[in-house]
Amino acid sequence: MSSRRSVMMRSLRAKNRKQAMIVGVVGYTAETWSQVKATATDPQCFEDTFEKWKAVAVSARREFQRSGVQAVEYQIEPQVFAEWCAQHQQQNDSKARAEFVSEKLSAAYAQQS
């Protein structure tokens, strides 16, 4: 686990939460992972293979669960994400991917209320 993730996990554990915390995590299929990585401005942020990415993603979700945080996966559809990037004047980078997932999950949870 990276140092940044480790710090984030300790921070989450340290918080005294009265309600469940939910975080969105990016999800891919093997095909969508390849497509998003191919157009990313930060391809170095991706693991070398989809299988390696999947192992890291599963591990991260387990860490979230151990800390009491519910990790909700959102599958990125490359075309929808590309349109969102154009509309929001964003590049395909880790910040935009995280913002996209957060926005989509927030909208989905708002509709459930």
C-alpha positions in Angstrom: 0.0 0.0 0.0 1.4 3.4 -0.9 2.4 5.9 1.8 -0.4 8.2 0.7 -3.0 5.5 1.1 -1.6 4.5 4.5 -1.8 8.0 5.8 -5.4 8.3 4.5 -6.4 5.0 6.2 -4.9 6.1 9.6 -6.7 9.4 9.3 -10.0 7.6 8.6 -9.5 5.3 11.5 -8.7 8.2 13.8 -11.9 10.1 13.1 -14.8 9.6 15.6 -17.7 9.1 13.2 -21.3 9.1 14.2 -22.5 7.8 10.8 -21.0 5.5 8.3 -18.5 7.1 5.9 -18.8 6.2 2.3 -16.1 6.7 -0.3 -16.3 6.1 -4.0 -13.7 4.1 -5.8 -13.0 3.8 -9.5 -13.9 0.5 -11.1 -13.0 -0.9 -14.5 -13.4 -4.0 -16.6 -10.3 -5.2 -18.3 -11.4 -3.5 -21.5 -12.4 -0.1 -19.9 -9.2 -0.1 -17.8 -7.1 -0.3 -21.1 -9.2 2.4 -22.8 -9.0 4.8 -19.9 -5.3 4.2 -19.4 -4.6 4.7 -23.1 -6.1 8.2 -23.0 -4.8 9.2 -19.5 -2.4 12.1 -19.1 -1.0 10.2 -16.1 -0.7 6.6 -17.3 2.1 6.1 -14.7 -0.6 6.1 -12.1 -2.0 2.9 -13.4 -0.5 -0.5 -12.5 1.3 -2.4 -15.3 -1.6 -4.8 -15.9 -5.3 -4.9 -15.3 -4.7 -7.9 -13.0 -2.3 -6.0 -10.9 -4.7 -3.0 -10.7 -7.5 -5.4 -9.7 -5.4 -6.8 -6.8 -4.6 -3.3 -5.6 -8.2 -2.3 -5.8 -9.4 -5.3 -3.9 -6.8 -4.7 -1.2 -7.7 -1.0 -0.9 -11.4 -1.9 -0.5 -10.6 -4.3 2.3 -8.6 -1.7 4.1 -11.5 0.7 3.8 -13.8 -1.9 5.3 -11.4 -2.6 8.2 -11.4 1.1 9.0 -15.2 1.2 9.0 -15.5 3.0 5.7 -17.9 1.7 3.0 -16.1 1.7 -0.4 -18.6 1.9 -3.3 -17.2 1.0 -6.7 -18.3 3.0 -9.7 -17.6 1.5 -13.1 -16.2 4.1 -15.5 -17.5 4.0 -19.0 -14.8 5.5 -21.1 -17.0 7.4 -23.6 -19.2 8.9 -20.8 -16.1 9.8 -18.8 -14.5 11.4 -21.9 -17.7 13.5 -22.5 -17.7 14.5 -18.8 -14.0 15.6 -19.1 -14.8 17.7 -22.2 -17.9 19.3 -20.5 -15.9 20.1 -17.3 -12.7 21.1 -19.1 -10.8 18.3 -17.4 -8.0 16.1 -18.5 -8.1 12.3 -18.0 -6.0 12.3 -14.8 -6.4 10.8 -11.3 -8.0 14.0 -10.0 -10.7 14.0 -12.8 -11.4 10.3 -12.4 -11.9 10.7 -8.7 -14.1 13.7 -9.2 -16.2 12.0 -11.8 -16.8 9.0 -9.6 -17.6 11.2 -6.6 -20.1 13.2 -8.6 -21.8 10.2 -10.1 -22.1 8.4 -6.7 -23.3 11.6 -5.0 -26.0 11.9 -7.6 -27.0 8.3 -7.3 -27.2 8.5 -3.5 -29.2 11.8 -3.7 -31.8 10.1 -5.9 -32.2 7.3 -3.2 -33.1 9.8 -0.5 
